Amino acid sequence: MALGATVYVFTVRLADADRNVYETLNLRLARHPSESAEYLLTRLLAYCLEYTEGIAWSKGLSEPDEPAIAVRDLTGALLTWIDIGTPEAARLHKAAKSARRVAVYAHRDVDSWLARLQSERIHKARELAIHEVDRELIAALAQRLERRMEFDLAVADRTLYLTVGSDTLTAGIVQRRLD
């Protein structure tokens, strides 16, 4: 018998001063058994950091050719393709041809991934928005992960201030580019 997904419920009080976004987000995320806590939390942070009108989660593993998170306009046209982790060059190439903007939130070894991508053909490679999420922040948040969680997320000058209970975790988001 196959294991089912575990549902997590998050309440995030988002105060993103960089983009003037101030919202309380009530989010339900399904975590597939093959998905690590770090991947789940990076996906959650990416959603919060990209939050805008038209943002939505994908259908997950059942739609492998879709982005993890997408922003669509009212007509359904794909505006932003948001991926998590270290996607392959072919996926990034497809994403860049499908959407006006592509953002990747990586929580692993970004340097070796970027080095592998340098020799690959990727449409508009220099325009990819690559965000390196601090591994220590993700690990600290993973230690506090519960099925129902609430926290405050403040963003200023691309620095995250994440308050869970009485603890505040701070880390920067490093912008990376393909040359």
N, C-alpha and C positions, 0 to 999 in steps of 0.2 A: 504494500500500500504506500503510495507516494505521500510525502509530508506536504501539508498545506502551508500557505503563507501565514505569517504572524502579523497581526495588525497593531500598529502603534498609533497613538493619538497624541498630538502635540498642540499646545497652545503657545504661540510665539508672539510676544509683544515686540514688534519691529519698529525701531526708530533709526532709519537710514538717513542721516543728515547729508550724506553725499548726493543723494538723489531726491531728497524731500519726500520720502515715503514714510508714513507713520500709520501703521495698521496693527490690528490684533488678528492674527491668522489662526484659525482652527483647522488643523490638518490631520488627515488620516493617511498613513502610509502603510502599504503592505510590504513586508520583508520576506522575500523568497528564501527558502532554506539555504540556497547557494550564495546568498548575498551576505557579506560581512557587515558587522555593525558600523564599521568605518565608512563603507560605501553608502549605507543607508543615511548616515549622518551628513556625509558630504552632499548627498542628493537633497536632503532637507535644507542645508545651508545654501546650496545653489538656488533652490526655489525661493528662499527668503531674499537672497541678494539680487535676484533677477525679478522679483515680484513686480508685476504690472498688470494692467487690464489685459485679459486674454490668455493668461498663463494657465497651463494645465499639465498634469502628469501624463505620461504615456500609459499604455495598457500593459507595460512591463515586458516580460519575456515572451508573451504571446505575439508581440509586434516588434521583432528584432530590427526591422528596417526603419523604425521610427526613433526620434530622439527620446532621451529619458524624460525631458521636460520640453514643452514647446510653447511658444507664444504665437497666437494666431489673431488675425484681425477679424472683424465682424463677418466677413465673407468666407472665412475659413482658410484664407491664404496664410502660409507659414511665414512668419516674420523673423523669429529667432529659434534656432536649433540649439538646445542646451544638452551637452553630454557630460557624463561623469566618468572619472578614471582616466585611462590612457587609450583612447580609441585608435584603431588602425587607420592608416593613411587613406585607404579606399573609403572608409566611412566618413572621414573628414572631407574628402573630395566630394562625395555625394551630398553631404550636409551643406557645403559651401555653394553648390549648384542649386540646392533646394530652397535655401533661406537667405534673406538679406544679411543676416548676422549669425555667426556661429560662436558659441561660448563653450569652453571646456573647463570643468572644475576637477583638477587632479589632486589626489591625496596620497600618491605614492611617489616613487622615484621619477621625478619629472625630467631630470637631466638626461638619463639614458633614453627615455622615450622621445624627447626632442631630438637627440642625436640620430636616432633611427629614422625619424621623419624628414630630416634634412635632405636626404637624397630622393625622397618620394615626390611624385607629382600630385599636388593638392591645389585645387582651384582656389585662388585668392588666399594663398597660404599666409601671406604677411598680414592679412586682415583678421585672422583667427584671434579671438579673445581668449587667451589661455590664463587661467587663474590657478596659482599654486596655493592650495589650502594647507595651512600649518599642520603637520602630522601630530605634533604634541597636543594641539588644541583638539583635534579629532579623537586622539587616544584618551585624553582627559574626559571628553564628553561621552565617549563610549563606556568608560568606567561608571558613569552616572546614568546610563541609559535604562529607562523603565518603560513599561508598556503605555503608561499615561504620564506625560511629562509637560511641564510648563517652564518657560524661561523668557528672559528679556534678551533681545539682541539689538545692541546699539552699534551703528557703523558711522565712523568719522575718519576721513582721510585714509580710506581703505584699511582701517584697523577695526577689528571686531572686538566688542566688549560683550561677552556672553555671561549672563548672571543666572545661575541655577541655584535656587535656595539662597544660602548665604555666601556662596562661592562665586567669584567673578574670574572668568578665564579671558585672557587677552592674547590676541595674535593678529598679525598682519596677513593680508592676502597679497601675494606677490604676482605682479603681472609679468607674463613671459610672452615671447614672440618667436616665431620661426623666421630665420634669416633668409 
